[in-house]
Amino acid sequence: MSTIYAVTGASGHLGHRAVTELLARDVSPENIVAIARTPEKISDLSSQGVQVREGDYTKPDTLRSALAGVDRLLLVSGSEVGQRSVQHAAVIEAAKANGVGRIVYTSILGADTTQNPLAPEHVETESALRSSGIAHTVLRNGWYIENYTSQAQQYQETGAILGATGGAKVSGAAREDYAIAAAAALLDDATDGRVYELGGAAFSFDELAEAIGEATGTTIAHKDLPAEEYTAALISAGLDEQTAGFLAALDATIAAGELETDSDDLARLIGRAPTPMADVVRAELA
């Protein structure tokens, strides 16, 4: 009997790329289930023979039907901060009800040690996985380099990347590399029970500013500010106090070195060195 692999969040960048990686690794399309809140958004996958099913993290009934017959599940973490613990628990419960044999979950780098404000929901999900009795693999993803390339226009307009990172580095990697790692882990039951800390070669924000400047043909500086000044600058730019405080808290975790890792887990999962930051920047901004 063929193994059926499912991927949640298949209309998002990471989930979609993980599905295409499964196809590239010669998994038959009929053995892949791509789950999305809006299935119409992934018609390109259904046209390739992939099973496309509706699955909404906020609608448990859709999750139960979406996971019917599934053997292995890639649970891509949701994007609604503050809602994810409940949403992920609903997916895990639906997986358990359907007899899913193993779950691969995308968590966050150093989830159980970092003060990153995004971490608690991931910690709760990892705990829910352990309590579920379902075999599982945890992929603790570091920052996506695309988090920064998506702001390139703003950097060009202001001529600066502002932050309060204290000169610390980030072990960022390309979204594609994380997706390849996820597909590799999903296909390899030997990863069961493992927690992987994933990140690429560490880079400074001075290096990031230089790479984005070169890719866009502009001069971009990195301006590192004290946390209070950074928060004030964000509010002055139009953000509300809560959002500004949240972003400053993220930078505080970078300043503490919590988004830098010397782990080679990502390289081992994808079978090569992660794509260098400058190469990702050039490709994204070409």
JOFEN-V335320 format. One record per residue. OMEGA is omega in radians with two decimals (999 if undefined). Layout:
omega: <OMEGA/OMEGA>
This chain:
omega: <-3.12/3.06/3.11/-3.12/3.11/3.12/3.05/3.12/-3.02/3.05/3.08/-3.07/-3.07/-3.12/3.14/-3.13/3.08/3.09/-3.13/3.08/3.05/3.10/-3.14/3.13/3.02/2.94/-3.12/-3.08/3.14/3.10/3.13/3.05/3.10/-3.04/-3.12/3.07/3.13/-3.06/-3.12/-3.11/-3.12/3.10/3.10/3.12/3.11/3.12/3.09/3.11/3.09/3.05/3.14/-3.10/3.05/3.04/-3.09/-3.11/-3.11/-3.12/-3.06/3.14/3.13/-3.14/3.14/3.13/-3.11/-3.05/3.12/3.08/-3.08/3.12/-3.09/-3.05/2.92/3.11/3.10/-3.07/-3.12/-3.06/-3.08/-3.12/-3.10/-3.13/-2.91/-3.14/3.14/-3.11/-3.14/3.12/3.12/3.11/-3.13/3.13/3.11/3.10/3.13/-3.14/-3.11/3.11/3.08/-3.01/-3.11/3.12/2.97/-3.04/3.10/-3.12/-3.10/-3.08/3.10/-2.99/-3.03/3.14/-3.05/3.01/3.12/-3.10/3.08/-2.98/-3.02/3.14/3.09/3.09/3.13/3.12/3.08/3.10/3.12/3.09/3.14/-3.11/-3.04/-3.05/3.12/3.05/-3.07/3.08/-3.14/3.07/-3.13/-3.08/2.98/-3.12/3.00/3.06/3.13/3.02/-3.09/3.13/3.12/3.13/-3.03/-3.13/3.10/3.13/3.13/-3.10/-3.10/-3.11/-3.07/2.90/3.12/3.08/3.09/-3.03/3.05/3.12/-3.13/-3.12/3.11/3.07/-3.11/3.10/3.13/3.07/3.14/3.14/3.09/3.14/3.10/3.10/-3.14/3.12/3.13/3.14/-3.13/-3.09/-3.03/-3.14/3.10/3.09/3.14/3.10/-3.10/2.97/-3.10/3.04/-2.96/3.07/3.11/3.10/-3.09/3.08/3.10/3.11/2.97/3.12/3.10/-3.14/3.13/-3.12/3.14/3.09/3.13/-3.10/-3.09/-3.13/3.14/3.07/-3.13/3.14/2.99/3.14/-3.13/-3.04/2.93/-3.04/-3.10/3.13/3.12/3.11/3.14/3.13/3.12/3.11/3.11/-3.13/3.05/3.13/3.06/-3.05/-3.11/-3.14/3.12/3.13/3.12/3.14/3.10/3.11/3.06/3.13/3.11/3.11/3.05/3.14/3.13/3.12/-3.01/3.05/3.02/3.12/3.04/3.12/3.05/-3.10/-3.11/3.13/-3.11/3.13/-3.08/3.06/3.12/3.06/3.06/-3.14/-3.14/-3.11/-3.09/3.12/3.10/-3.14/-3.14/-3.11/-3.11/-3.03/3.13/999>
